[in-house]
Amino acid sequence: MGLKQNLHKLKEKYKGKKMAPAFNAIHTFLYLPNEITHNGTHIKGADDLKRTMNTVIMALVPCLIFGIFNAGYQYHLATGEIAQATGFFSPEFWSMANFSLGAWIVLPLVVVSYVVGLAVEFIFAVIKGHEVEEGYLVTGMLVPLIVPVDIPLWMLAVAVIFGVVIGKEVFGGTGMNILNPALTIRAFLFFAYPTWMSGDKVWVHDARERADLIADGATNIDAISGETILGSLAQNKAFDYDIMNMFFGMIPGSVGETSTLLILLGALFLIFTKIGSWRIMVSAIAGALVMGLIFNGVVDQGWIGEGSKFYSLMDTKFWHHLLIGGLAFGIVYMATDPVTASQTNKGKWIYGFLIGFISVMIRVFNPAYPEGVMLAILLMNVFAPTIDHYVLQGNIKRRAKRLKVKTA
């Protein structure tokens, strides 16, 4: 007897019992649900929650694969095993040595994210007696892509538990949460374990461990550093990465956030499949560029000098903000979360613009939090219902006014 038949028997056996959601979830994960509508007229579509989640995951897979290669590449570059930065299409970057080391570093993050997150989902489903929802399928992939490569696995597990319980389950599960769960997890890590989420010793594998050994008196190893562009700019330092390396993503950073090229391709895929909102993406980019232009204008007018701690980030070309840090990744994959984003078309324009605008503002004015997109998206998640409320009220008032004119 096949696996599908065995699972179906278990579903029937435990139907109405505590463990029923667990068996139903396994069956739904592996196969299409066999429940159909019976009464009345229904509009039937080819898309469902599972298919939507799988589409987003497909858009994230290239970022994951690239992040695996880049994790190994940044390590070998920092240790001198690769003499200098090479091109995106070079065999040095796509070597199996980079892939094997990167997989050893990155894949455990993916495993912990999914195992711990889904375990919490299963526990809540069994306790509360509802079906296991597919929402965590995307969150489980996003989390390892937005953290440093050497984040301890136990920290990640604690953060995932916090994010799933506090960020989603307490609100009622998938579709009810007001904050993006992946960003809730990253925010917890950032504020609970700040030394593991920032600095120049967390973005390249083994950098922190080497620094600790040297501090303890070890003399047989060399220190390595991998400060991000944002970290350098926040300290008014110069960086030596060229534009193409920044665009392709061959720079230190969170696992999946560095390649603007792949993020752009993912954005086009999500727009083509009608999963991601192009309005939010376009307006968020516009907001970031506008804020960047304002800061560039302040520098060009001489209103702020090189001695200011804000100078380097203000002087950064406005469009460079889209190539560094996690701004592009956040706009494409997290600002467009259909649960936590604005739902009205006009609201999406406002919501997206403010995310981009505030992201660059935080990045410049608070060098302690140069990755401002995380805080900007979480802030706008909270205000998204308010934006939609006033958009709807405005529409109601306009229609009432037109009706009054016609009946007058």
C-alpha positions as CSV (number, residue, x, y, z in Angstrom):
1,M,0.0,0.0,0.0
2,G,1.4,3.4,-0.9
3,L,2.2,6.3,1.3
4,K,-0.8,8.4,0.2
5,Q,-3.2,5.6,1.1
6,N,-1.5,5.1,4.5
7,L,-1.8,8.8,5.3
8,H,-5.4,8.8,4.2
9,K,-6.1,5.9,6.6
10,L,-4.4,7.7,9.4
11,K,-6.4,10.8,8.7
12,E,-9.7,8.8,8.9
13,K,-8.5,7.0,12.0
14,Y,-7.7,10.2,13.9
15,K,-10.5,12.3,12.4
16,G,-11.9,14.5,15.2
17,K,-9.1,13.7,17.6
18,K,-6.2,15.8,18.9
19,M,-3.6,14.5,16.5
20,A,-5.8,14.9,13.4
21,P,-4.2,18.3,12.4
22,A,-0.7,16.7,12.3
23,F,-1.7,13.9,9.9
24,N,-3.7,16.3,7.8
25,A,-0.8,18.7,7.5
26,I,1.6,15.9,6.4
27,H,-1.0,14.8,3.8
28,T,-1.5,18.3,2.5
29,F,2.2,19.0,2.4
30,L,2.9,16.0,0.2
31,Y,-0.3,15.9,-1.9
32,L,-3.1,18.2,-3.0
33,P,-6.0,18.4,-0.6
34,N,-8.9,16.1,-1.5
35,E,-11.6,18.3,-0.1
36,I,-13.9,19.9,-2.7
37,T,-16.9,22.2,-2.5
38,H,-20.3,20.5,-2.8
39,N,-23.0,23.1,-2.3
40,G,-23.9,26.3,-4.2
41,T,-22.0,28.1,-6.8
42,H,-18.3,28.8,-6.2
43,I,-15.7,30.6,-8.2
44,K,-12.8,28.2,-8.5
45,G,-9.2,29.3,-9.1
46,A,-6.0,27.4,-9.8
47,D,-4.2,29.1,-7.0
48,D,-4.4,28.3,-3.3
49,L,-2.4,29.1,-0.2
50,K,0.0,26.2,-0.7
51,R,0.6,27.1,-4.4
52,T,1.1,30.7,-3.5
53,M,3.7,29.9,-0.8
54,N,5.5,27.5,-3.2
55,T,5.7,30.3,-5.8
56,V,7.4,32.6,-3.3
57,I,9.8,29.9,-2.3
58,M,10.7,29.3,-5.9
59,A,11.5,33.0,-6.2
60,L,13.8,32.7,-3.1
61,V,15.7,29.6,-4.1
62,P,18.1,31.5,-6.5
63,C,19.0,33.8,-3.6
64,L,19.6,30.8,-1.3
65,I,21.9,29.1,-3.9
66,F,23.8,32.3,-4.5
67,G,24.1,32.9,-0.7
68,I,25.6,29.4,-0.3
69,F,28.3,30.2,-2.9
70,N,28.9,33.7,-1.5
71,A,29.3,32.4,2.0
72,G,32.2,30.2,0.9
73,Y,33.6,32.8,-1.4
74,Q,33.7,35.6,1.2
75,Y,35.5,33.2,3.6
76,H,38.1,32.2,1.0
77,L,38.6,35.8,-0.1
78,A,39.1,36.9,3.5
79,T,41.6,34.2,4.3
80,G,43.6,34.9,1.1
81,E,42.8,31.6,-0.6
82,I,41.4,33.7,-3.4
83,A,43.8,36.4,-4.2
84,Q,41.4,39.1,-5.1
85,A,37.7,39.7,-5.9
86,T,36.7,38.0,-9.1
87,G,33.8,38.4,-11.4
88,F,30.3,37.0,-11.1
89,F,30.9,34.6,-14.0
90,S,34.4,33.6,-12.9
91,P,35.1,29.9,-12.1
92,E,36.7,31.1,-8.8
93,F,33.3,32.2,-7.5
94,W,31.3,29.2,-8.7
95,S,33.9,26.6,-7.5
96,M,32.7,23.6,-5.6
97,A,35.0,24.6,-2.7
98,N,32.9,27.7,-2.2
99,F,29.7,25.7,-2.5
100,S,30.7,22.9,-0.1
101,L,31.8,25.3,2.6
102,G,28.8,27.5,2.1
103,A,26.4,24.6,2.2
104,W,28.0,23.5,5.5
105,I,27.4,26.9,6.9
106,V,24.0,27.8,5.4
107,L,22.0,24.6,5.2
108,P,21.9,24.1,9.0
109,L,20.2,27.5,9.3
110,V,17.5,26.4,6.9
111,V,17.0,23.1,8.7
112,V,16.8,24.7,12.1
113,S,14.4,27.4,10.8
114,Y,12.0,24.8,9.3
115,V,12.2,22.2,12.0
116,V,11.7,24.5,14.9
117,G,9.1,26.7,13.2
118,L,7.0,23.8,11.9
119,A,7.3,22.1,15.3
120,V,5.7,25.2,16.9
121,E,3.0,25.3,14.2
122,F,2.2,21.6,14.8
123,I,2.0,22.1,18.6
124,F,-0.3,25.0,18.3
125,A,-2.5,23.2,15.7
126,V,-2.9,20.2,18.0
127,I,-3.5,22.3,21.1
128,K,-6.0,24.6,19.4
129,G,-7.5,22.0,17.2
130,H,-7.1,23.8,13.9
131,E,-5.4,22.8,10.7
132,V,-1.6,23.4,10.3
133,E,-1.3,26.4,7.9
134,E,1.1,26.8,5.1
135,G,2.2,30.3,6.0
136,Y,5.4,29.2,7.7
137,L,6.7,27.6,4.4
138,V,7.8,31.1,3.2
139,T,8.9,32.4,6.7
140,G,11.1,29.3,7.1
141,M,12.9,30.1,3.9
142,L,13.1,33.9,4.6
143,V,14.7,33.6,8.1
144,P,18.0,31.9,7.1
145,L,18.4,34.4,4.2
146,I,18.2,37.5,6.5
147,V,20.7,36.5,9.2
148,P,24.5,36.5,9.3
149,V,26.2,33.3,8.3
150,D,27.6,32.4,11.7
151,I,24.5,33.1,13.9
152,P,24.5,30.3,16.5
153,L,21.8,27.7,15.8
154,W,20.4,27.9,19.4
155,M,19.9,31.6,19.0
156,L,18.1,31.1,15.7
157,A,15.9,28.4,17.3
158,V,15.0,30.7,20.2
159,A,14.2,33.6,17.8
160,V,12.0,31.3,15.6
161,I,10.0,30.2,18.6
162,F,9.5,33.8,19.7
163,G,8.6,35.0,16.1
164,V,6.1,32.2,15.5
165,V,4.4,32.4,18.9
166,I,4.5,36.2,19.5
167,G,4.5,37.3,15.9
168,K,1.8,35.0,14.6
169,E,0.1,32.5,16.8
170,V,-1.1,34.9,19.5
171,F,-2.9,36.8,16.8
172,G,-4.7,33.7,15.5
173,G,-2.2,32.2,13.0
174,T,-1.6,32.8,9.3
175,G,-3.7,35.6,7.9
176,M,-4.3,37.2,11.3
177,N,-0.8,38.5,12.2
178,I,-0.1,42.2,12.0
179,L,3.7,41.9,11.8
180,N,5.8,40.1,9.3
181,P,6.9,36.9,11.2
182,A,10.3,36.7,9.5
183,L,11.1,40.3,10.4
184,T,9.8,39.8,13.9
185,I,12.3,37.0,14.2
186,R,15.1,39.2,12.9
187,A,14.1,42.0,15.2
188,F,14.2,39.7,18.2
189,L,17.7,38.6,17.2
190,F,18.9,42.1,16.6
191,F,17.8,43.5,20.0
192,A,18.4,40.3,22.1
193,Y,21.8,39.4,20.6
194,P,23.1,42.6,19.0
195,T,26.8,41.6,18.9
196,W,25.8,38.6,16.8
197,M,23.8,40.7,14.3
198,S,26.2,43.7,13.7
199,G,29.8,44.6,13.5
200,D,32.6,43.4,11.3
201,K,33.0,39.9,12.7
202,V,29.6,38.3,11.9
203,W,29.4,38.5,8.1
204,V,32.2,36.2,7.2
205,H,32.5,32.6,8.5
206,D,34.9,32.1,11.3
207,A,35.8,35.8,11.7
208,R,34.4,36.0,15.2
209,E,35.9,32.8,16.4
210,R,39.3,33.8,15.1
211,A,39.0,37.2,16.8
212,D,38.2,35.5,20.1
213,L,41.1,33.1,19.8
214,I,43.5,36.0,19.1
215,A,42.1,37.9,22.1
216,D,42.9,34.8,24.2
217,G,46.5,35.0,23.1
218,A,46.6,32.7,20.0
219,T,49.4,33.6,17.6
220,N,49.1,30.8,15.0
221,I,46.1,32.3,13.2
222,D,45.3,35.5,11.3
223,A,42.4,37.7,12.0
224,I,39.8,38.1,9.2
225,S,37.2,40.8,8.8
226,G,34.2,41.2,6.6
227,E,32.6,44.6,7.4
228,T,29.6,45.4,5.2
229,I,29.3,48.5,3.1
230,L,26.7,49.9,5.4
231,G,28.9,49.2,8.4
232,S,31.7,51.1,6.8
233,L,29.6,54.0,5.8
234,A,28.0,54.2,9.3
235,Q,31.5,54.8,10.7
236,N,32.4,57.3,8.0
237,K,34.8,54.9,6.3
238,A,35.3,54.4,2.6
239,F,34.6,51.1,0.9
240,D,36.4,49.5,-2.0
241,Y,33.7,47.5,-3.7
242,D,32.8,48.3,-7.3
243,I,29.3,48.8,-8.6
244,M,29.1,45.5,-10.4
245,N,30.2,43.5,-7.4
246,M,27.5,45.4,-5.4
247,F,24.9,44.7,-8.1
248,F,25.8,41.0,-8.5
249,G,26.1,40.5,-4.7
250,M,29.7,39.5,-4.2
251,I,29.9,41.4,-0.9
252,P,29.6,40.5,2.8
253,G,26.1,40.6,4.2
254,S,23.2,38.5,5.3
255,V,23.0,35.1,3.5
256,G,20.4,36.0,0.8
257,E,20.3,39.8,0.7
258,T,23.4,40.7,-1.2
259,S,22.5,40.0,-4.9
260,T,20.4,42.8,-6.3
261,L,20.3,41.1,-9.6
262,L,18.7,37.9,-8.3
263,I,16.3,39.9,-6.1
264,L,15.3,41.9,-9.2
265,L,14.6,38.7,-11.1
266,G,12.6,37.4,-8.1
267,A,10.6,40.6,-8.1
268,L,9.8,40.1,-11.8
269,F,8.8,36.5,-11.2
270,L,6.5,37.5,-8.3
271,I,4.9,40.3,-10.4
272,F,4.4,38.0,-13.4
273,T,2.7,35.3,-11.2
274,K,0.6,38.1,-9.5
275,I,1.9,37.1,-6.1
276,G,3.8,40.2,-5.2
277,S,2.4,43.7,-5.5
278,W,4.2,45.8,-8.1
279,R,2.6,48.9,-6.6
280,I,4.3,48.3,-3.3
281,M,7.7,47.5,-5.0
282,V,7.7,50.6,-7.3
283,S,6.5,53.0,-4.6
284,A,9.0,51.7,-2.1
285,I,11.8,52.1,-4.6
286,A,10.6,55.6,-5.3
287,G,10.4,56.5,-1.6
288,A,14.0,55.3,-1.1
289,L,15.3,57.3,-4.1
290,V,13.5,60.4,-3.0
291,M,14.9,60.3,0.5
292,G,18.4,59.5,-1.0
293,L,18.1,62.6,-3.3
294,I,17.1,64.8,-0.4
295,F,20.2,63.7,1.5
296,N,22.4,64.2,-1.5
297,G,21.0,67.7,-1.9
298,V,21.8,68.5,1.7
299,V,25.4,67.5,1.1
300,D,25.6,69.3,-2.3
301,Q,24.4,72.5,-0.7
302,G,27.1,72.3,1.9
303,W,24.7,72.2,4.8
304,I,26.6,69.3,6.4
305,G,30.4,68.8,6.4
306,E,32.7,65.8,6.2
307,G,33.1,66.0,10.0
308,S,29.6,65.0,10.6
309,K,28.9,61.3,11.5
310,F,26.1,61.3,9.0
311,Y,28.2,62.6,6.1
312,S,29.2,59.3,4.4
313,L,25.7,57.8,4.4
314,M,24.2,61.2,3.3
315,D,26.8,61.5,0.5
316,T,26.1,58.0,-0.8
317,K,24.6,58.3,-4.3
318,F,20.9,58.0,-3.9
319,W,20.6,54.9,-6.1
320,H,23.4,53.1,-4.3
321,H,21.0,52.5,-1.4
322,L,19.2,49.9,-3.5
323,L,22.5,48.0,-4.0
324,I,23.7,47.8,-0.4
325,G,22.2,46.2,2.7
326,G,18.9,44.5,2.7
327,L,16.7,47.3,1.3
328,A,16.0,45.6,-2.1
329,F,15.4,42.2,-0.4
330,G,13.0,43.7,2.1
331,I,11.0,45.6,-0.5
332,V,10.5,42.6,-2.7
333,Y,10.0,39.7,-0.3
334,M,8.7,41.2,2.9
335,A,7.1,44.6,2.3
336,T,4.8,42.8,-0.2
337,D,3.6,40.2,2.3
338,P,-0.2,40.2,1.5
339,V,-1.2,39.7,5.2
340,T,0.7,42.6,6.7
341,A,0.7,45.0,3.8
342,S,-2.0,47.5,2.8
343,Q,-4.9,45.9,0.9
344,T,-6.2,48.9,-1.1
345,N,-4.5,50.0,-4.3
346,K,-4.0,53.6,-3.1
347,G,-3.0,52.3,0.3
348,K,-0.3,50.2,-1.3
349,W,1.3,53.3,-3.0
350,I,1.3,55.1,0.3
351,Y,2.5,52.1,2.3
352,G,5.3,51.3,-0.1
353,F,6.5,54.9,-0.5
354,L,6.8,55.3,3.3
355,I,8.7,52.1,3.7
356,G,11.4,53.2,1.2
357,F,11.4,56.8,2.6
358,I,11.7,55.8,6.2
359,S,14.3,53.0,5.5
360,V,16.8,55.4,4.1
361,M,16.0,58.0,6.8
362,I,16.7,55.4,9.6
363,R,19.8,54.2,7.7
364,V,21.3,57.7,7.6
365,F,20.2,59.3,10.9
366,N,20.8,56.3,13.2
367,P,24.1,54.6,12.3
368,A,23.5,52.1,15.1
369,Y,20.7,50.7,12.9
370,P,22.0,51.1,9.4
371,E,19.7,48.3,8.2
372,G,16.6,50.5,8.5
373,V,14.4,48.5,6.2
374,M,13.6,46.0,9.0
375,L,12.3,48.7,11.3
376,A,10.5,50.6,8.5
377,I,8.6,47.6,7.3
378,L,7.6,46.6,10.9
379,L,6.5,50.2,11.5
380,M,4.4,50.3,8.4
381,N,2.9,46.8,9.1
382,V,1.4,48.5,12.2
383,F,0.1,51.4,10.2
384,A,-1.2,49.5,7.2
385,P,-4.7,49.0,8.6
386,T,-4.9,52.7,9.4
387,I,-3.8,53.6,5.9
388,D,-6.5,51.4,4.4
389,H,-9.1,52.8,6.8
390,Y,-8.5,56.4,5.6
391,V,-8.4,55.3,2.0
392,L,-11.8,53.6,2.3
393,Q,-13.2,56.5,4.3
394,G,-12.0,58.9,1.5
395,N,-13.7,56.7,-1.1
396,I,-17.0,56.6,0.9
397,K,-17.0,60.4,1.3
398,R,-16.3,61.0,-2.5
399,R,-19.1,58.6,-3.4
400,A,-21.5,60.2,-0.9
401,K,-20.6,63.6,-2.3
402,R,-21.3,62.5,-5.9
403,L,-24.6,60.9,-4.8
404,K,-25.6,64.1,-3.1
405,V,-24.8,66.2,-6.2
406,K,-26.8,63.8,-8.5
407,T,-29.9,63.8,-6.2
408,A,-29.8,67.6,-5.7
